[in-house]
Amino acid sequence: MPDIMTEEKIKQTLVAAFITAASAADILAVGHSTIYRWINEGRLESLKIPGPGKPTYRIKSSSVRRLLGTVG
């Protein structure tokens, strides 16, 4: 289970327009596989960044805030 982030750390992280999938998982206190499932289901808006290996994702912070119930 991921570590729980403090409220202050969550606020600092969500200032950016996009965050990493790992940060989203920490903020939402879920596993990485849940984040990727939510991306595929459309529950989290993201950008897919192609790379030499597996693609990476950047999650739209407003999507994370929406799931937290703190849109603003």
C-alpha positions as CSV (number, residue, x, y, z in Angstrom):
1,M,0.0,0.0,0.0
2,P,1.4,3.4,-0.8
3,D,2.4,5.9,1.8
4,I,-0.3,8.5,2.7
5,M,0.7,12.0,1.7
6,T,0.2,14.9,4.1
7,E,-2.4,17.5,3.1
8,E,0.3,20.1,2.7
9,K,2.3,17.8,0.3
10,I,-0.8,17.2,-1.7
11,K,-1.5,20.9,-2.1
12,Q,2.1,21.5,-3.2
13,T,2.0,18.7,-5.7
14,L,-1.4,19.7,-7.2
15,V,-0.1,23.2,-8.1
16,A,1.3,21.8,-11.3
17,A,-1.0,21.4,-14.3
18,F,0.2,17.8,-14.7
19,I,1.7,15.3,-12.3
20,T,3.2,11.9,-12.6
21,A,1.2,8.7,-12.3
22,A,3.2,7.9,-9.2
23,S,2.3,11.2,-7.5
24,A,-1.4,10.7,-8.4
25,A,-1.2,7.2,-6.9
26,D,0.3,8.6,-3.7
27,I,-2.2,11.5,-3.4
28,L,-5.2,9.2,-4.0
29,A,-3.7,6.4,-1.8
30,V,-4.1,3.8,-4.5
31,G,-1.7,1.5,-6.4
32,H,-0.2,2.3,-9.8
33,S,-2.3,-0.3,-11.5
34,T,-5.4,1.5,-10.3
35,I,-4.2,4.8,-11.8
36,Y,-3.6,3.2,-15.2
37,R,-7.0,1.5,-15.0
38,W,-8.7,4.9,-14.2
39,I,-6.8,6.4,-17.2
40,N,-8.1,3.7,-19.5
41,E,-11.7,4.1,-18.0
42,G,-11.5,7.9,-18.6
43,R,-11.8,8.7,-14.9
44,L,-8.4,10.5,-15.0
45,E,-7.4,12.8,-17.8
46,S,-3.8,12.3,-18.9
47,L,-1.1,12.9,-21.6
48,K,0.6,9.8,-23.0
49,I,4.3,10.5,-23.5
50,P,6.0,8.1,-25.8
51,G,9.5,6.9,-25.0
52,P,12.1,4.4,-26.0
53,G,10.5,1.8,-23.7
54,K,7.1,1.9,-22.2
55,P,5.2,5.2,-22.6
56,T,4.8,7.3,-19.5
57,Y,1.7,9.3,-18.4
58,R,1.2,12.7,-16.9
59,I,-2.1,13.1,-15.1
60,K,-4.1,16.3,-15.2
61,S,-4.1,17.7,-11.7
62,S,-7.7,18.9,-12.0
63,S,-8.7,15.2,-12.6
64,V,-7.0,14.3,-9.3
65,R,-8.6,17.2,-7.5
66,R,-12.0,16.1,-8.9
67,L,-11.6,12.6,-7.5
68,L,-10.5,14.0,-4.2
69,G,-13.6,16.2,-4.2
70,T,-11.6,19.4,-3.9
71,V,-12.1,21.1,-7.3
72,G,-10.8,24.6,-7.1
